[in-house]
């Protein structure tokens, strides 16, 4: 290797490694999608994952939404006061919650809770050779472990986003009425008048995409974790970081598709 090619090699190695990692994730996702509609099915695993991902994530999503809605109302009121536009608080809180903050913050909270949990669980199963045991029993590990979790997350996160949207708007209403002096009826009427159905539907589609990403990252890093406690810890960290970055990138892409002519 010459002095001229050494810098190029230093750049090329991480680029090739990143492309190889993206390829492995895409292949893993394609395998999951390919197994979605082919028997055998595991309804017990699906229902268990649905409960763990959906129901038990509701408190953290709800608390995040109510405080986000309240803080958003305060910020919009403070900014709008500079232009005598305080009346836009209800409409901007509603649109901001259902289009962006509800899906994104809900997805990030679920990623922090669920992606780490899935990666740690499957990583531990790999370390203790339980995944290898499934293969020896003629049970496809992706079919048994990954598919129910990915399907459950894809269906549960939009529901969490919808509930979080409603709680976030309610948080903005509480702050607007009790702290900023808005009339309750007028606040709710402005929210209803300016909120369109596509605003809500687009947020739910984002939630479905984010749920798929969260479970995909958790399953991929868990089933490909290194050996020992250090490997499981690294897989858990990588799952959360990967899911968070992909959620933010996907959010931008979907916003371009949904709201750009």
C-alpha positions, 0 to 999 in steps of 0.5 A, spaced: 500 500 500 502 506 497 502 513 501 497 515 496 492 509 497 493 509 504 488 515 506 483 512 501 483 505 504 482 508 511 476 511 508 474 505 504 474 500 510 469 503 514 464 505 508 464 498 506 463 495 513 457 500 514 454 498 507 455 490 509 452 492 515 446 495 512 446 489 507 445 484 513 439 488 516 436 488 509 436 481 508 434 480 516 428 484 514 426 481 508 427 474 512 422 476 517 417 479 512 418 473 508 415 469 514 410 473 516 404 469 512 407 462 512 405 457 517 407 455 522 404 461 526 405 462 534 399 466 536 402 465 544 408 468 542 405 474 538 400 475 544 405 475 549 409 480 545 403 485 544 402 485 551 409 487 553 410 492 547 403 495 547 400 495 554 406 495 558 409 501 554 403 505 555 405 509 562 412 511 559 408 514 552 403 517 556 407 521 561 412 523 555 406 525 551 402 529 557 409 533 559 410 534 551 404 537 550 404 542 556 411 544 554 409 545 547 403 550 549 408 554 553 413 555 548 408 556 542 404 561 547 411 565 549 413 565 541 406 567 539 406 573 544 412 576 540 407 577 534 400 577 538 399 570 535 397 567 542 390 564 539 394 559 534 396 555 541 391 550 540 392 548 533 399 548 533 399 544 539 394 539 536 398 539 529 405 538 532 403 533 536 399 528 531 404 530 525 411 530 529 412 529 536 407 524 538 410 519 533 417 521 534 417 521 541 413 515 542 417 511 537 423 513 541 420 511 548 418 505 545 425 504 542 429 505 549 424 500 552 423 495 547 429 495 543 433 494 549 429 489 552 428 484 546 436 485 544 437 483 551 433 477 551 435 474 545 442 476 546 442 472 553 438 466 549 444 466 544 449 466 549 446 460 553 445 457 546 437 456 547 437 459 539 441 453 537 437 449 541 431 451 537 434 450 530 436 443 533 428 442 534 427 444 527 424 450 529 426 456 525 429 462 530 427 467 526 420 465 525 419 463 532 422 469 536 423 475 531 416 475 527 411 475 533 415 481 536 416 485 529 408 484 528 406 485 535 410 492 535 408 494 528 401 493 530 402 496 537 406 502 536 400 506 532 395 505 537 400 507 542 402 513 538 394 515 537 393 514 545 399 519 546 397 524 541 390 524 545 394 525 551 399 530 549 393 534 546 390 534 553 396 536 556 396 542 552 389 543 553 390 543 561 396 548 561 392 552 556 386 553 560 389 553 567 396 556 566 395 561 560 387 563 561 384 560 554 377 558 554 376 551 555 370 551 549 374 555 545 381 551 545 377 545 544 373 548 538 380 551 535 383 544 536 377 540 532 377 546 527 384 546 525 386 538 525 385 534 519 384 527 518 390 526 514 394 529 520 392 523 524 393 518 519 400 520 517 402 520 524 399 513 525 403 510 519 409 513 522 408 509 528 407 503 524 414 504 521 417 506 527 414 500 531 417 495 525 424 499 526 424 498 533 423 490 533 427 489 527 433 492 531 432 489 537 431 482 534 437 483 529 442 485 534 440 480 539 440 474 535 447 477 532 450 479 539 457 477 541 458 471 547 458 473 554 455 479 558 459 484 554 456 481 548 449 482 550 451 489 553 453 491 546 448 488 542 443 492 547 446 499 546 447 498 538 439 496 538 437 502 542 442 507 538 440 504 531 433 504 532 433 511 535 437 514 529 433 510 524 426 513 527 429 520 526 431 518 519 425 515 517 421 520 520 424 525 515 423 521 509 416 520 511 414 527 512 417 529 505 413 523 502 406 525 506 407 533 506 411 535 500 407 536 494 
